[in-house]
Amino acid sequence: MMHIALIAHDRKKDEMVNFVIAYENVLAPHKLYATGTTGSRIMESTSLNVHRFMSGPLGGDQQIGALVAQNEMDLIIFLRDPLMAQPHEPDIIALLRLCDVQGIPVATNIATGELLLKAMERGDFAWRELVHKYKPGIDE
């Protein structure tokens, strides 16, 4: 079981919901996390259970970042809106930096999101199971 975060800026939320609907069967066996409204919208549109954090601007990105820093997140799909300034841009940059530090795969658009989910479906991220094996309690 992978720990997957789903984050989307306001103008990308519809795109995220459609993406998750398309890949619901791939995501179903995994533990899903999302920032506030994104998580609500996903749960309203699918049968998936999503652990919701606060909205991004209110600290949700940092809450997910804390899991990344502890190496408890396996994959992040973060549909960013590159054409709109975000008031919490420093939090976004910090989250992406933590992903780089911990070697956590992160997609910032639908194209890379699809590639990561297809790779996960094939078992290409099985190496992350070693993280879970040697970090007791991660899947509890």
C-alpha positions in Angstrom: 0.0 0.0 0.0 1.3 3.4 -1.0 0.7 6.7 0.7 -0.4 9.2 -1.9 -1.1 12.9 -1.6 -3.5 14.7 -4.0 -3.3 18.4 -4.1 -4.8 20.9 -6.6 -4.9 24.6 -6.8 -8.4 26.1 -7.3 -8.4 26.3 -11.0 -7.1 22.7 -11.2 -9.6 21.0 -8.9 -12.0 19.9 -11.7 -9.0 18.5 -13.5 -7.9 16.6 -10.3 -11.4 15.2 -9.8 -11.6 14.0 -13.4 -8.2 12.5 -13.1 -9.0 10.6 -9.9 -12.3 9.4 -11.4 -10.3 8.0 -14.3 -7.8 6.2 -12.0 -10.1 5.3 -9.1 -9.4 1.6 -9.5 -5.7 2.2 -9.4 -5.9 4.5 -6.3 -8.4 2.4 -4.4 -6.0 0.0 -2.6 -3.8 2.9 -1.4 -4.0 5.4 1.5 -4.9 8.7 0.1 -4.4 12.2 1.5 -5.4 15.6 0.2 -5.7 19.2 1.2 -9.2 20.4 2.3 -11.4 21.2 -0.6 -9.6 18.8 -3.0 -10.2 15.9 -0.7 -13.9 16.8 -0.2 -14.4 17.1 -4.0 -12.7 13.7 -4.6 -14.8 12.0 -1.9 -18.0 13.5 -3.3 -17.2 12.3 -6.8 -15.8 8.8 -6.1 -16.1 6.0 -3.6 -12.5 6.7 -2.3 -11.7 7.5 1.3 -9.3 10.4 1.6 -7.6 11.7 4.8 -8.1 15.4 4.5 -5.7 18.0 5.9 -6.3 21.8 6.1 -6.5 23.7 2.8 -3.2 24.6 1.3 -3.1 28.3 2.2 -4.1 27.4 5.8 -1.2 24.9 6.3 -2.3 21.8 4.4 0.8 21.8 2.2 2.9 21.9 5.4 1.0 19.1 7.0 1.7 16.9 3.9 5.3 18.2 4.0 5.6 16.9 7.6 4.8 13.4 6.3 7.3 13.8 3.5 10.0 14.9 6.0 9.4 11.8 8.0 9.5 9.7 4.8 5.9 8.6 5.3 4.6 9.8 1.9 5.3 7.7 -1.2 3.9 9.8 -4.1 2.4 13.2 -4.6 0.3 14.5 -7.4 0.1 18.3 -7.1 -1.8 20.0 -9.9 -0.3 23.5 -9.7 -1.7 26.5 -11.5 1.4 28.0 -13.1 -0.6 31.0 -14.4 -1.9 32.2 -11.0 0.2 33.7 -8.2 -0.4 31.7 -4.9 -0.3 33.5 -1.6 1.3 30.4 0.0 4.0 30.0 -2.6 6.8 29.6 0.0 4.9 26.6 1.4 4.6 25.0 -2.1 8.3 25.5 -2.7 9.1 24.0 0.7 7.0 20.9 -0.1 8.6 20.4 -3.5 12.1 20.8 -1.9 11.2 18.2 0.8 10.2 15.8 -2.0 13.5 16.3 -3.7 15.4 15.8 -0.4 13.5 12.6 0.4 13.4 11.3 -3.1 9.6 11.3 -3.2 8.1 11.1 -6.8 6.0 14.2 -7.4 3.9 15.2 -10.5 2.8 18.7 -11.1 0.5 18.2 -14.1 -1.8 15.5 -15.5 0.8 14.2 -17.9 3.4 13.3 -15.2 0.6 12.2 -12.9 -0.5 9.6 -15.4 3.1 8.4 -15.9 3.5 8.0 -12.1 0.2 6.2 -11.6 1.0 3.9 -14.6 4.4 3.2 -13.1 2.9 2.5 -9.7 0.3 0.2 -11.3 3.2 -1.8 -13.0 4.9 -2.1 -9.6 7.8 0.3 -10.4 7.5 1.8 -6.9 7.8 -1.5 -5.0 11.1 -0.2 -3.6 9.0 2.1 -1.4 7.7 -1.0 0.4 11.2 -1.3 1.9 10.6 2.1 3.5 7.5 0.7 5.1 9.2 -2.5 6.1 12.0 -0.8 8.0 9.8 2.0 9.4 7.4 0.2 11.8 4.0 1.8 12.2 3.9 3.6 8.9 0.9 1.6 7.7 -1.0 1.5 11.0 
